[in-house]
Amino acid sequence: MKTIYKIAKTELQTLFFSPVAWLILVIFTFQVGILYSGIYSAMVRRESLGWQNYYITMNTFAGMQGLFTIVQGYLFLYIPLLTMGVMSREFASGSIKLLYSSPITNSQIILGKFLSLMIYGLVLVGILGVFGAYSYFTVEAVDTRVILCGLLGLYLLICAYSAIGLYMSSLTSYVVVAAMGTLAIFALMNYVKGVGQEIEFVRDITYWFSISGRSDTFISGLITSDDVLYFLIVMGLFLGLSIFKLQAGRQKNSWMVRFSKYAVLIAGAALLGYFTSKPKFMAYYDATRNKNNTLTKSSQEVVSKLTDGLTITTYTNMLEPNYYLALPASYKYDVDRFKRYLRFKPEIKLKYKYYYHKADNEQLDKEYPTLNAKQRMDTLNKIQNFNFDIVPYKDVEKEVNLEPERFRFVRLLKRDNGNKTFLRIFDDNQRFPSEAEITAAFKRLVMKLPVVGFLKGQGERGSDDPKDRGYKMIAQEKTFRYALINQGFDFKDVELDKDIPDDIRILVIAEMKKSLTPEENERLNRYIERGGNLIIAGEPGRQEFMNEITEPLGVEFLPGRIVKPSDKFASDLIIQKPSNEAAEFSYYLKYMQKRESLLVMPSAGALSYNEDKGFKVTTLFTSDTTGSWNELETTNFIDDSVRFNPAAGEIEKPYPTVLALSRKVNNKEQKILITGDADWLSNGELGMTRKDVDEGNFYLINTAFYWESDGEVPIDMRRDPPLDKKLTIGESGWAISDIMLKWVFPALLILAGLLIWIRRRGR
């Protein structure tokens, strides 16, 4: 061990007596200072303008534009310059012969050289640590463990790069060739991720060998045994190769012996990588304060109930526009989408089936209008040369019926006990399901989820109606992320020709257009009396029919329509902020208030209420206090202009538009939401965008169904809020620090390098 230390010390002296090592340090420090200054200056400006920063630690060091993320992309340029002469100069100067003739072993030479590079790597990480320390002292409640975790990841990356550079330096006496060779190995280890992805065993090894983005998890605050062992194995592999190279210079062996050594070493590293990357062999540590890299508590509870086996089968229709999402070439990327779940249930099996069947595909319909499904598949196969099995749908139909899914890309989740459900993709920018949708699908496998009934028979809005006024989007549109069917609810249509089924947890009554018969009214009352939950959505002009239901609850739909004249919108378009009561009532509405999002109702009737029916009433939304009234005269809101007329009984005041009622019935809390408008959750309104209006109708939708399902679904995705939201330094303080970090710090390194060089010259 002493010999290794002596070699390392000698190598460090050589490094720090050379201008290259100091030049790397100075340029690296200056570059990091520039990057850090840009990030930090933006946060200082935000606070000076009165805006709030959010999760400062992650935004400073992680994320797409974080300091550590950007630095990770630059390190591969620095390390070859550092390592190119470590062994090459020994060969070029002939000093390698002295080492060969000394009692020093090959392992000691390589390990000593590598130790010096590790120490130099610590210096580079120490420079980054200075900026981390600055954040520690100037950010309130900084997430220190995230910074340390990121530094660890970058240090391991530097060490891995150094081991590769050391090996390349041992192959040649030309430093430039060593540097270029190192860059070539880096490029190869980035490229190898996509090699052989169609072959099951090969893809696990080639994907593991890739060094691209290997520090990403560390930078995001997550330490995994897979990544730690990856760096250690890569270091061991290239150090071993370097030792074998020196042995070849000291003792002559046949090419078969040399080849066997290299083959055994590389194969051993590959096998270690293969097994250590398996989910069941992996360990994790989430360093973030709020456990952002881990499933939420709600998701963990659901996964813990999956006590038996689970198979996720992905069905890809090669004639459907989304066919490319999970091809064999991108298998590992697709598996990573379930990585957080595999952490808690590593025995989840992932299978992939590829088939063809005619589906909605405008491009193929335009290009091959006369070809049938098989002919289209044959044509595409010739063009793209797919080298994996693609079967006709009839072979898949034996195990699953995909017609209700319109033959789109879909996953089937199936437990060993036979319970199964679909997990879909969505027609939005995100495409793939988030944790909320995945956990909702898992939850459907382990428990009976709430059933939402949509009342029909009196002209109500239909759950399968695709028109603007219909409710298909929020109820059962499978391509819509926030549809009830994708958030964990089941649904069914309900008619009052018989009693409402016991499994109905929430009954939606939207804009009745005629009165109930006495028998129908009696059946509805039985549902209410047993404590059934309701969402009642009225509409101006339907007050007499809606009041038959709501008056026994203590709520009345008032005659008329709420208006607020505007230069930009129709006078009966009501835009509302959540009340303070609403923010206390639901965390969704609290977040809506914080985001300054708005509830939009295209036409709303006013509500009145009393609490003598035994319900506790909470007013969630009201019309504006000024400039808004309940219009009783105007009926044509397109051609006529509204005019406030107190003589007609019109009063300028805030009118309730959304009320939440609750009471105890049969030892449970009955929950009823009543709104003066039925359009706020219609297809047309949910697909509408208006200039300068941040619509937040989804917050009320989530509030309503989460509250009435007793918090079962949608899945609660809340985490503890981040604490690092405030800087403890102002503009003047940062102006001085900016100069120190960006200019003075690199200047001090230049001065230190000059002093050492002058001192050496003096000797």
GIMOBEL-V374896 format. One record per helix or strand of 3 or more residues. SS is the DSSP state (@ for helix, = for strand). FROM is the first residue (numbers start at 0). TO is the last residue. If there is no record, write none. Layout:
ss:SS from:FROM to:TO
ss:SS from:FROM to:TO
This chain:
ss:@ from:1 to:15
ss:@ from:18 to:47
ss:@ from:55 to:60
ss:@ from:66 to:82
ss:@ from:87 to:92
ss:@ from:94 to:100
ss:@ from:105 to:137
ss:@ from:143 to:168
ss:@ from:174 to:193
ss:@ from:199 to:208
ss:@ from:215 to:218
ss:= from:221 to:223
ss:@ from:224 to:249
ss:@ from:254 to:275
ss:@ from:278 to:280
ss:= from:283 to:285
ss:@ from:296 to:303
ss:= from:309 to:316
ss:@ from:322 to:325
ss:@ from:327 to:335
ss:@ from:338 to:343
ss:= from:348 to:355
ss:@ from:361 to:366
ss:@ from:372 to:383
ss:@ from:392 to:395
ss:@ from:402 to:404
ss:= from:409 to:414
ss:= from:419 to:423
ss:@ from:434 to:445
ss:= from:450 to:454
ss:@ from:471 to:474
ss:@ from:483 to:485
ss:= from:489 to:493
ss:= from:503 to:509
ss:@ from:517 to:528
ss:= from:532 to:536
ss:@ from:542 to:552
ss:= from:554 to:556
ss:= from:560 to:562
ss:= from:573 to:575
ss:@ from:579 to:584
ss:@ from:586 to:594
ss:= from:597 to:600
ss:= from:606 to:608
ss:= from:615 to:621
ss:= from:628 to:630
ss:@ from:645 to:647
ss:= from:655 to:664
ss:= from:667 to:674
ss:@ from:682 to:685
ss:@ from:696 to:707
ss:@ from:730 to:761
